[in-house]
Amino acid sequence: MSEIYNIYCDESCHLENDGQKSMVLGAISCPKDKAREIAVRLRELKQEWGMSRHMEVKWSSVAPAKLDFYRHWLDYFFDDDDLSFRALVIPRKAELEHGKYGQSHDDWYWKMYFDMLKAVLREDRRYRIFLDIKDTLGGKRVAKLHDVLCNNLYDFDREIVSSVQLVHSHEIEQMQLTDLLIGALSYQARGLKTSPAKLELIKRFKERSRLSLERSTLLGAKKVNLLFWQPNFPKD
């Protein structure tokens, strides 16, 4: 029987006209049979630092008073061999010219989602994919992503990607960890400098990953796998 993996997906600044320079899609994956153990340990870390186990960890909440706690959460990701992270970064959304490809921003968005996940998916495994509930269009997004993934993988019986479902991020620690990692990438890609605590966490991310977080990794990178996507405009 194929091993089952959980993939927890999130995104930052993905809307076409949100005024943000960059966009990030990201996912943390782990074996399904390790998911509960990982979540329990992450909740324990919250309690060890005097916080409620129900507190939602997210990038927007990184602040000096909680910096050491967030460092420990980040360190846990690097110390647990069952966790891996993949992200696709679009550094400059303003360069996108969807009209040259006869596509909408939504069409392009789903292509990017597949590009982000294709480095994670393997034909000899099965996957359950989780998305954060963000808006009332969530159900349509789930169906669309499932179709895109299965069609591109020729997985018409949905044996590889067995499910795509919506979840509340405050209930799932791995979703919160994904938010933390893509938040760091997005903050750096947008060139922001206003939060010393966030800059310190990004520094820790670089130290533990031994990456600049400014360029793509090798496609086969295991722990942290990054793609900095650039448009390849067709010639006139």
VMD Tcl script that draws the C-alpha trace (Angstrom):
set ca {
  {0.00 0.00 0.00}
  {1.25 3.51 -0.85}
  {2.35 5.70 2.02}
  {-0.06 8.57 2.72}
  {1.19 12.13 3.17}
  {-0.59 15.24 4.39}
  {0.13 18.54 2.63}
  {-0.84 21.81 4.32}
  {-1.07 24.72 1.86}
  {-1.25 28.46 2.36}
  {-0.64 31.63 0.39}
  {0.35 35.25 0.87}
  {-0.57 38.27 -1.26}
  {-2.11 36.13 -4.01}
  {-4.75 38.59 -5.24}
  {-4.08 40.38 -8.51}
  {-4.69 43.95 -7.33}
  {-3.91 43.86 -3.61}
  {-1.15 46.46 -3.87}
  {1.52 43.99 -2.76}
  {4.76 43.57 -4.69}
  {5.25 39.82 -4.27}
  {3.25 36.63 -3.89}
  {4.07 33.34 -2.15}
  {2.44 29.92 -2.31}
  {3.73 27.35 0.15}
  {3.13 23.94 1.68}
  {4.39 21.81 4.54}
  {4.18 18.06 4.15}
  {4.54 15.14 6.54}
  {3.57 11.47 6.69}
  {-0.07 11.06 7.72}
  {0.87 8.68 10.53}
  {3.17 11.34 12.03}
  {0.72 14.25 11.75}
  {-0.85 13.89 15.20}
  {2.52 13.49 16.94}
  {3.79 16.67 15.26}
  {0.67 18.66 16.16}
  {0.84 17.54 19.78}
  {4.48 18.60 20.08}
  {3.76 22.01 18.57}
  {0.91 22.51 21.04}
  {3.23 21.50 23.88}
  {5.69 24.16 22.78}
  {2.94 26.76 23.09}
  {2.22 25.67 26.65}
  {5.91 25.52 27.57}
  {6.12 29.20 26.68}
  {3.08 30.09 28.77}
  {0.60 30.34 25.93}
  {-2.73 28.66 25.35}
  {-2.48 25.47 23.33}
  {-5.36 26.92 21.27}
  {-3.46 30.10 20.35}
  {-3.10 30.50 16.59}
  {0.51 30.96 15.53}
  {0.86 33.22 12.50}
  {3.45 35.45 10.90}
  {1.46 38.63 11.51}
  {1.74 38.01 15.28}
  {5.54 37.81 15.40}
  {6.68 40.43 17.93}
  {9.65 41.00 20.27}
  {7.85 39.61 23.34}
  {7.23 36.29 21.57}
  {10.41 36.09 19.49}
  {12.04 33.25 21.44}
  {8.85 31.21 21.20}
  {8.66 31.70 17.43}
  {12.34 30.75 17.13}
  {11.57 27.47 18.89}
  {8.67 26.76 16.55}
  {10.95 27.42 13.58}
  {13.67 25.23 15.08}
  {11.16 22.43 15.57}
  {10.50 22.41 11.83}
  {14.19 21.99 11.08}
  {14.75 19.42 13.82}
  {11.90 17.11 12.80}
  {12.94 14.98 9.82}
  {9.31 14.19 8.99}
  {8.56 17.80 8.01}
  {9.46 19.43 4.69}
  {8.58 22.75 3.07}
  {8.07 23.78 -0.54}
  {7.33 27.33 -1.71}
  {6.91 29.22 -4.95}
  {7.77 32.92 -4.82}
  {6.69 35.45 -7.45}
  {8.98 38.42 -6.64}
  {7.29 41.01 -8.86}
  {3.61 40.60 -9.64}
  {3.64 43.86 -11.61}
  {5.57 42.11 -14.40}
  {2.73 39.70 -15.08}
  {1.06 40.17 -18.46}
  {-1.69 37.58 -18.59}
  {-3.03 38.93 -21.87}
  {0.05 37.71 -23.73}
  {-0.93 34.18 -22.79}
  {-4.66 34.58 -23.30}
  {-5.31 33.76 -19.66}
  {-6.85 35.34 -16.59}
  {-5.12 35.87 -13.26}
  {-7.13 32.92 -11.90}
  {-5.92 30.66 -14.74}
  {-2.33 31.62 -13.98}
  {-2.89 31.19 -10.23}
  {-3.86 27.54 -10.64}
  {-0.85 26.91 -12.88}
  {1.35 28.34 -10.14}
  {-0.33 26.15 -7.53}
  {0.48 23.07 -9.59}
  {4.06 24.28 -10.14}
  {4.40 24.72 -6.39}
  {3.08 21.24 -5.58}
  {4.59 19.22 -8.43}
  {7.97 19.11 -6.67}
  {6.25 17.47 -3.68}
  {3.99 14.94 -5.38}
  {5.22 11.43 -6.23}
  {3.33 8.74 -8.10}
  {4.21 6.08 -5.52}
  {2.50 7.96 -2.68}
  {-1.00 9.11 -1.82}
  {-1.78 12.63 -0.65}
  {-4.38 14.47 1.37}
  {-4.19 18.21 0.76}
  {-5.50 20.81 3.18}
  {-6.28 24.47 2.40}
  {-7.05 27.25 4.84}
  {-10.64 28.52 4.76}
  {-10.31 32.11 3.59}
  {-13.51 33.11 1.83}
  {-16.93 31.98 0.63}
  {-15.40 30.67 -2.62}
  {-13.49 28.00 -0.72}
  {-15.55 25.09 -2.00}
  {-14.98 26.09 -5.63}
  {-11.26 26.53 -4.96}
  {-11.02 23.03 -3.51}
  {-12.75 21.45 -6.49}
  {-10.64 23.45 -8.94}
  {-7.32 22.59 -7.29}
  {-8.23 18.90 -7.12}
  {-9.08 18.92 -10.83}
  {-5.88 20.79 -11.77}
  {-3.64 18.45 -9.79}
  {-5.27 15.22 -10.93}
  {-5.42 16.27 -14.59}
  {-1.76 17.30 -14.65}
  {-0.73 14.06 -12.94}
  {-3.01 11.94 -15.18}
  {-4.53 10.83 -11.89}
  {-8.05 10.49 -13.23}
  {-9.07 7.93 -10.60}
  {-7.70 10.22 -7.86}
  {-5.44 7.53 -6.50}
  {-2.48 9.89 -5.97}
  {-4.29 13.00 -4.74}
  {-7.07 11.32 -2.84}
  {-8.58 14.45 -1.27}
  {-8.40 18.23 -1.13}
  {-10.29 19.82 1.73}
  {-10.78 23.07 3.61}
  {-9.74 23.43 7.23}
  {-9.57 26.16 9.86}
  {-5.92 27.09 10.38}
  {-6.43 27.79 14.08}
  {-7.25 24.11 14.57}
  {-4.22 22.65 12.77}
  {-0.67 23.40 13.88}
  {0.90 22.40 10.58}
  {-1.18 25.06 8.82}
  {0.10 27.61 11.31}
  {3.67 26.51 10.66}
  {3.11 26.94 6.92}
  {1.82 30.47 7.55}
  {4.95 31.26 9.54}
  {7.34 30.07 6.82}
  {5.59 31.68 3.86}
  {5.20 34.86 5.91}
  {8.96 35.04 6.32}
  {9.52 34.54 2.59}
  {6.90 37.14 1.69}
  {8.28 39.70 4.13}
  {11.74 39.37 2.66}
  {10.55 39.33 -0.96}
  {8.66 42.57 -0.40}
  {11.77 44.21 1.06}
  {10.10 45.09 4.36}
  {12.27 46.21 7.30}
  {9.84 47.63 9.87}
  {9.85 44.74 12.37}
  {13.16 43.83 14.05}
  {11.55 40.67 15.46}
  {10.49 39.48 12.01}
  {13.94 40.26 10.62}
  {15.48 38.19 13.43}
  {13.21 35.26 12.60}
  {14.15 35.52 8.92}
  {17.81 35.51 9.97}
  {17.18 32.29 11.93}
  {15.41 30.79 8.90}
  {18.47 31.54 6.76}
  {20.86 30.11 9.34}
  {18.97 26.86 9.80}
  {18.28 26.34 6.09}
  {21.71 27.59 4.95}
  {19.90 29.44 2.19}
  {19.70 33.10 1.21}
  {15.92 32.76 0.69}
  {16.45 34.93 -2.38}
  {16.83 32.33 -5.14}
  {15.60 28.91 -6.18}
  {17.02 25.77 -4.65}
  {17.77 22.63 -6.61}
  {14.54 20.94 -7.68}
  {15.44 17.91 -5.59}
  {16.05 19.85 -2.36}
  {14.39 17.94 0.47}
  {13.95 20.04 3.63}
  {13.36 23.49 2.12}
  {12.58 23.58 -1.58}
  {12.12 26.99 -3.19}
  {11.20 28.17 -6.67}
  {11.56 31.87 -7.47}
  {9.33 32.09 -10.51}
  {10.00 34.48 -13.39}
  {7.67 35.10 -16.35}
  {8.85 33.76 -19.69}
  {7.11 36.12 -22.05}
  {6.45 34.89 -25.60}
  {8.30 36.66 -28.36}
  {6.26 39.00 -30.52}
}
mol new
graphics top color blue
foreach p $ca { graphics top sphere $p radius 0.5 }
foreach p [lrange $ca 0 end-1] q [lrange $ca 1 end] { graphics top cylinder $p $q radius 0.2 }
display resetview
